[in-house]
Each structure stands twice: as C-alpha cells, then as structure tokens.
Amino acid sequence: MSLSGWAGLAEAVERTASEMNGQNVVNVFNGLSKLEGGAAAVSRLGWAGMAEAVERNAIEMNPQVVSNAYNGLSKLEEAAAAVSPSGWAALAEAVGRTASEMNPQNIAITYNALGKLEAAAAAVPPSGVGGLGGGGGGDGE
C-alpha cells in the first residue's frame, strides 16, 4: 500500500477510536500487529485514542475480547505505551470478571501476553491470575 494509503487508514483510526467497541479495537490491534506500514503510520494521538477505547470498553469485554486485547497490546509497543495505569487496571478487572468463563485458548493467550507486558501483569491481582488457573485459589475451569 502507498504511504498515503497508510496515512489515510491511520487518520481513520484516530478519527473513529472514540466510537470503537472492544471488538473493533482488538481487530485494529490484530491487523496493525501484522502490517509493518500500518503501525508506523499511527500517531501518538491515534494510539492514545485506541488506549482510551480499551479502557472505556473493558467493562463490557467478553473473555475472547479480553484475551485478544492483551494479545494485541503485547505485539504493539506503541499501543501498550499509550495505556494508562487506569487502563491497565480496567483490563485487570476484566480478567478477574471473565477468567472463570475463559476457554483454554483465552487463558493461554492472556498468560502469554501478560508475560510480555510488565505493566499489565503488575495490574492483575492474584485473584485474577487464580481465576486463570495459575494459582491463587481458582480452579481454572
């Protein structure tokens, strides 16, 4: 794709981030994590908008969207850097809320991402990790 094409898509991300639901956000993260030119074109304002969308939508995310949000953030350094402490806390609360409903793939994706995201891992309380089957009292099922 041309530079102007990447720039146009990046501008669209910035313009629409405030309207995105959780699934939209993780789909954008997934796509950007696979496209070299795409992530490079997103501005700081675009990443900030996406980080705000993650925080805003965390309360409504289902187990798959929670795990995919962590996965996308673990692959996009710029996006992860834009997430505030309150954003990580919101995602940590989403882990605690959805862990008992996660399937094995969701659990594996979440643990893998947490292993790459120090700020995210620090925000997840032991009870949230326990719910994923990693100790702390949950049975992981």
Contact map, one row per residue, 1 for C-alpha under 8 A:
111011000000000000000000000000000000000000000000000000000000000000000000000000000000000000000000000000000000000000000000000000000000000000000
111111000000000000000000000000000000000000000000000000000000000000000000000000000000000000000000000000000000000000000000000000000000000000000
111111100000000000000000000000000000100000000000000000000000000000000000000000000000000000000000000000000000000000000000000000000000000000000
011111110000000000000000000000000000000000000000000000000000000000000000000000000000000000000000000000000000000000000000000000000000000000000
111111111000000000000000000000000000000000000000000000000000000000000000000000000000000000000000000000000000000000000000000000000000000000000
111111111100000000000000000000000000110010000000000000000000000000000000000000000000000000000000000000000000000000000000000000000000000000000
001111111110000000000000000000000000000011000000000000000000000000000000000000000000000000000000000000000000000000000000000000000000000000000
000111111111000000000000000000000000000000000000000000000000000000000000000000000000000000000000000000000000000000000000000000000000000000000
000011111111100000000000000000000000010000000000000000000000000000000000000000000000000000000000000000000000000000000000000000000000000000000
000001111111110000000000000000000000010011100100000000000000000000000000000000000000000000000000000000000000000000000000000000000000000000000
000000111111111000000000000000000000000001000100000000000000000000000000000000000000000000000000000000000000000000000000000000000000000000000
000000011111111100000000000000000000000000000000000000000000000000000000000000000000000000000000000000000000000000000000000000000000000000000
000000001111111110000000000000000000000001000100010000000000000000000000000000000000000000000000000000000000000000000000000000000000000000000
000000000111111110000000000000000000000001101110110000000000000000000000000000000000000000000000000000000000000000000000000000000000000000000
000000000011111111000000000000000000000000000100000000000000000000000000000000000000000000000000000000000000000000000000000000000000000000000
000000000001111111110000000000000000000000000000000000000000000000000000000000000000000000000000000000000000000000000000000000000000000000000
000000000000111111110000100000000000000000000100110010000000000000000000000000000000000000000000000000000000000000000000000000000000000000000
000000000000001111110000000000000000000000000000110110000000000000000000000000000000000000000000000000000000000000000000000000000000000000000
000000000000000111111000000000000000000000000000000010000000000000000000000000000000000000000000000000000000000000000000000000000000000000000
000000000000000111111111100000000000000000000000000010000000000000000000000000000000000000000000000000000000000000000000000000000000000000000
000000000000000000111111100000000000000000000000000010001000000000000000000000000000000000000000000000000000000000000000000000000000000000000
000000000000000000011111110000000000000000000000000011001101100010000000000000000000000000000000000000000000000000000000000000000000000000000
000000000000000000011111111000000000000000000000000000000000000010000000000000000000000000000000000000000000000000000000000000000000000000000
000000000000000000011111111100000000000000000000000000000000000000000000000000000000000000000000000000000000000000000000000000000000000000000
000000000000000010011111111110000000000000000000010011000000000000001000000000000000000000000000000000000000000000000000000000000000000000000
000000000000000000000111111111000000000000000000000000000000000010011001000000000000000000000000000000000000000000000000000000000000000000000
000000000000000000000011111111100000000000000000000000000000000000000000000000000000000000000000000000000000000000000000000000000000000000000
000000000000000000000001111111110000000000000000000000000000000000000000000000000000000000000000000000000000000000000000000000000000000000000
000000000000000000000000111111111000000000000000000000000000000000001001100100000000000000000000000000000000000000000000000000000000000000000
000000000000000000000000011111111100000000000000000000000000000000000001000000000000000000000000000000000000000000000000000000000000000000000
000000000000000000000000001111111110000000000000000000000000000000000000000000000000000000000000000000000000000000000000000000000000000000000
000000000000000000000000000111111111011000000000000000000000000000000000000100000000000000000000000000000000000000000000000000000000000000000
000000000000000000000000000011111111001000000000000000000000000000000001001100000000000000000000000000000000000000000000000000000000000000000
000000000000000000000000000001111111000000000000000000000000000000000000000000000000000000000000000000000000000000000000000000000000000000000
000000000000000000000000000000111111111000000000000000000000000000000000000000000000000000000000000000000000000000000000000000000000000000000
000000000000000000000000000000011111111100000000000000000000000000000000000000000000000000000000000000000000000000000000000000000000000000000
001001000000000000000000000000000011111110000000000000000000000000000000000000000000000000000000000000000000000000000000000000000000000000000
000001001100000000000000000000010011111111000000000000000000000000000000000000000000000000000000000000000000000000000000000000000000000000000
000000000000000000000000000000011011111111000000000000000000000000000000000100000000000000000000000000000000000000000000000000000000000000000
000000000000000000000000000000000001111111100000000000000000000000000000000000000000000000000000000000000000000000000000000000000000000000000
000001100100000000000000000000000000111111100000000000000000000000000000000000000000000000000000000000000000000000000000000000000000000000000
000000100110110000000000000000000000011111111110000000000000000000000000000000000000000000000000000000000000000000000000000000000000000000000
000000000100010000000000000000000000000111111110000000000000000000000000000000000000000000000000000000000000000000000000000000000000000000000
000000000000000000000000000000000000000001111111000000000000000000000000000001000100000000000000000000000000000000000000000000000000000000000
000000000000010000000000000000000000000001111111100000000000000000000000000000000000000000000000000000000000000000000000000000000000000000000
000000000110111010000000000000000000000001111111110000000000000000000000000000000000000000000000000000000000000000000000000000000000000000000
000000000000010000000000000000000000000001111111111000000000000000000000000001100100000000000000000000000000000000000000000000000000000000000
000000000000000000000000000000000000000000011111111100000000000000000000000000100110000000000000000000000000000000000000000000000000000000000
000000000000010011000000000000000000000000001111111110000000000000000000000000000000000000000000000000000000000000000000000000000000000000000
000000000000110011000000100000000000000000000111111111000000000000000000000000100000000000000000000000000000000000000000000000000000000000000
000000000000000000000000000000000000000000000011111111100000000000000000000000110111001000000000000000000000000000000000000000000000000000000
000000000000000001000000000000000000000000000001111111110000000000000000000000000010001000000000000000000000000000000000000000000000000000000
000000000000000011111100100000000000000000000000111111111000000000000000000000000000000000000000000000000000000000000000000000000000000000000
000000000000000000000100100000000000000000000000011111111100000000001000000000000000001000100000000000000000000000000000000000000000000000000
000000000000000000000000000000000000000000000000001111111110000000000000000000000000011101100000000000000000000000000000000000000000000000000
000000000000000000000000000000000000000000000000000111111110000000000000000000000000000000000000000000000000000000000000000000000000000000000
000000000000000000001100000000000000000000000000000011111111100000000000000000000000000000000000000000000000000000000000000000000000000000000
000000000000000000000100000000000000000000000000000001111111100001000000000000000000000001101100000000000000000000000000000000000000000000000
000000000000000000000000000000000000000000000000000000111111100000000000000000000000000001001100000000000000000000000000000000000000000000000
000000000000000000000100000000000000000000000000000000001111110000000000000000000000000000000000000000000000000000000000000000000000000000000
000000000000000000000100000000000000000000000000000000001111111111000000000000000000000000000100000000000000000000000000000000000000000000000
000000000000000000000000000000000000000000000000000000000001111111000000000000000000000000000000010000000000000000000000000000000000000000000
000000000000000000000000000000000000000000000000000000000000111111100000000000000000000000000010011011000100000000000000000000000000000000000
000000000000000000000000000000000000000000000000000000000000111111110000000000000000000000000000000001000100000000000000000000000000000000000
000000000000000000000110010000000000000000000000000000000000111111111000000000000000000000000000000000000000000000000000000000000000000000000
000000000000000000000000000000000000000000000000000000000100111111111100000000000000000000100110010000000000010000000000000000000000000000000
000000000000000000000000000000000000000000000000000000000000001111111110000000000000000000000000000000000110110000000000000000000000000000000
000000000000000000000000010000000000000000000000000000000000000111111111000000000000000000000000000000000100110000000000000000000000000000000
000000000000000000000000110010000000000000000000000001000000000011111111100000000000000000000000000000000000000000000000000000000000000000000
000000000000000000000000000000000000000000000000000000000000000001111111110000000000000000000000000000000000110011000000000000000000000000000
000000000000000000000000000000000000000000000000000000000000000000111111111000000000000000000000000000000000110110000000000000000000000000000
000000000000000000000000010011001000000000000000000000000000000000011111111100000000000000000000000000000000000000000000000000000000000000000
000000000000000000000000000010000000000000000000000000000000000000001111111110110000000000000000000000000000000010001000000000000000000000000
000000000000000000000000000000000000000000000000000000000000000000000111111110010000000000000000000000000000000011011000000000000000000000000
000000000000000000000000000000001000000000000000000000000000000000000011111110000000000000000000000000000000000000000000000000000000000000000
000000000000000000000000000010011000001000000000000000000000000000000001111111110000000000000000000000000000000000000000000000000000000000000
000000000000000000000000000000000000000000000000000000000000000000000000111111111000000000000000000000000000000000000000000000000000000000000
000000000000000000000000000000000000000000010010000000000000000000000000000111111100000000000000000000000000000000000000000000000000000000000
000000000000000000000000000000000000000000000011011000000000000000000000100111111110000000000000000000000000000000000000000000000000000000000
000000000000000000000000000000000000000000000000001000000000000000000000110111111110000000000000000000000000000000001000000000000000000000000
000000000000000000000000000000000000000000000000000000000000000000000000000011111111000000000000000000000000000000000000000000000000000000000
000000000000000000000000000000000000000000010011001000000000000000000000000001111111000000000000000000000000000000000000000000000000000000000
000000000000000000000000000000000000000000000001001100000000000000000000000000111111111100000000000000000000000000000000000000000000000000000
000000000000000000000000000000000000000000000000001000000000000000000000000000001111111100000000000000000000000000000000000000000000000000000
000000000000000000000000000000000000000000000000000000000000000000000000000000000011111110000000000000000000000000000010001000000000000000000
000000000000000000000000000000000000000000000000000000100000000000000000000000000011111111000000000000000000000000000000000000000000000000000
000000000000000000000000000000000000000000000000001101100000000000000000000000000011111111100000000000000000000000000000000000000000000000000
000000000000000000000000000000000000000000000000000000100000000000000000000000000011111111110000000000000000000000000011001000000000000000000
000000000000000000000000000000000000000000000000000000000000000000000000000000000000111111111000000000000000000000000001001100000000000000000
000000000000000000000000000000000000000000000000000000100110000000000000000000000000011111111100000000000000000000000000000000000000000000000
000000000000000000000000000000000000000000000000000001100100000001000000000000000000001111111110000000000000000000000001000000000000000000000
000000000000000000000000000000000000000000000000000000000000000000000000000000000000000111111111000000000000000000000001001110010000000000000
000000000000000000000000000000000000000000000000000000000110000000000000000000000000000011111111100000000000000000000000000100010000000000000
000000000000000000000000000000000000000000000000000000000110100001000000000000000000000001111111110000000000000000000000000000000000000000000
000000000000000000000000000000000000000000000000000000000000001001000000000000000000000000111111111000000000000000000000000100011000000000000
000000000000000000000000000000000000000000000000000000000000000000000000000000000000000000011111111000000000000000000000000100111010000000000
000000000000000000000000000000000000000000000000000000000000000000000000000000000000000000001111111100000000000000000000000000010000000000000
000000000000000000000000000000000000000000000000000000000000011001000000000000000000000000000111111111000000000000000000000000000000000000000
000000000000000000000000000000000000000000000000000000000000001000000000000000000000000000000011111111000010000000000000000000010011000000010
000000000000000000000000000000000000000000000000000000000000000000000000000000000000000000000000111111000000000000000000000000000011000000011
000000000000000000000000000000000000000000000000000000000000001000000000000000000000000000000000011111100000000000000000000000000000000000001
000000000000000000000000000000000000000000000000000000000000001100000000000000000000000000000000011111111110000000000000000000000001000000001
000000000000000000000000000000000000000000000000000000000000000000000000000000000000000000000000000011111110000000000000000000000000000000001
000000000000000000000000000000000000000000000000000000000000000000000000000000000000000000000000000001111111000000000000000000000000000000000
000000000000000000000000000000000000000000000000000000000000000000000000000000000000000000000000000001111111100000000000000000000000000000000
000000000000000000000000000000000000000000000000000000000000001100110000000000000000000000000000000001111111110000000000000000000000000000000
000000000000000000000000000000000000000000000000000000000000000000100000000000000000000000000000001001111111111000000000000000000001000000000
000000000000000000000000000000000000000000000000000000000000000000000000000000000000000000000000000000011111111100000000000000000000000000000
000000000000000000000000000000000000000000000000000000000000000000110110000000000000000000000000000000001111111110000000000000000000000000000
000000000000000000000000000000000000000000000000000000000000000001110110000000000000000000000000000000000111111111000000000000000000000000000
000000000000000000000000000000000000000000000000000000000000000000000000000000000000000000000000000000000011111111100000000000000000000000000
000000000000000000000000000000000000000000000000000000000000000000000010000000000000000000000000000000000001111111110000000000000000000000000
000000000000000000000000000000000000000000000000000000000000000000000110110000000000000000000000000000000000111111111000000000000000000000000
000000000000000000000000000000000000000000000000000000000000000000000100010000000000000000000000000000000000011111111101100000000000000000000
000000000000000000000000000000000000000000000000000000000000000000000000000000000000000000000000000000000000001111111100100000000000000000000
000000000000000000000000000000000000000000000000000000000000000000000000010000000000000000000000000000000000000111111100000000000000000000000
000000000000000000000000000000000000000000000000000000000000000000000000110000010000000000000000000000000000000011111111100000000000000000000
000000000000000000000000000000000000000000000000000000000000000000000000000000000000000000000000000000000000000001111111110000000000000000000
000000000000000000000000000000000000000000000000000000000000000000000000000000000000100100000000000000000000000000001111111000000000000000000
000000000000000000000000000000000000000000000000000000000000000000000000000000000000000110110000000000000000000001001111111100000000000000000
000000000000000000000000000000000000000000000000000000000000000000000000000000000000000000000000000000000000000001101111111100000000000000000
000000000000000000000000000000000000000000000000000000000000000000000000000000000000000000000000000000000000000000000111111110000000000000000
000000000000000000000000000000000000000000000000000000000000000000000000000000000000100110010000000000000000000000000011111110000000000000000
000000000000000000000000000000000000000000000000000000000000000000000000000000000000000010011011000000000000000000000001111111111000000000000
000000000000000000000000000000000000000000000000000000000000000000000000000000000000000000010000000000000000000000000000011111111000000000000
000000000000000000000000000000000000000000000000000000000000000000000000000000000000000000000000000000000000000000000000000111111100001100000
000000000000000000000000000000000000000000000000000000000000000000000000000000000000000000000001000000000000000000000000000111111110000111000
000000000000000000000000000000000000000000000000000000000000000000000000000000000000000000011011101000000000000000000000000111111111000000000
000000000000000000000000000000000000000000000000000000000000000000000000000000000000000000000011000000000000000000000000000111111111111100000
000000000000000000000000000000000000000000000000000000000000000000000000000000000000000000000000000000000000000000000000000001111111111111110
000000000000000000000000000000000000000000000000000000000000000000000000000000000000000000000001001100000000000000000000000000111111111111110
000000000000000000000000000000000000000000000000000000000000000000000000000000000000000000000000001101000010000000000000000000011111110001111
000000000000000000000000000000000000000000000000000000000000000000000000000000000000000000000000000000000000000000000000000000001111111001111
000000000000000000000000000000000000000000000000000000000000000000000000000000000000000000000000000000000000000000000000000000001111111101010
000000000000000000000000000000000000000000000000000000000000000000000000000000000000000000000000000000000000000000000000000001001110111111000
000000000000000000000000000000000000000000000000000000000000000000000000000000000000000000000000000000000000000000000000000001101110011111000
000000000000000000000000000000000000000000000000000000000000000000000000000000000000000000000000000000000000000000000000000000100110001111100
000000000000000000000000000000000000000000000000000000000000000000000000000000000000000000000000000000000000000000000000000000100111111111110
000000000000000000000000000000000000000000000000000000000000000000000000000000000000000000000000000000000000000000000000000000000111100011111
000000000000000000000000000000000000000000000000000000000000000000000000000000000000000000000000001100000000000000000000000000000111110001111
000000000000000000000000000000000000000000000000000000000000000000000000000000000000000000000000000111100000000000000000000000000001100000111
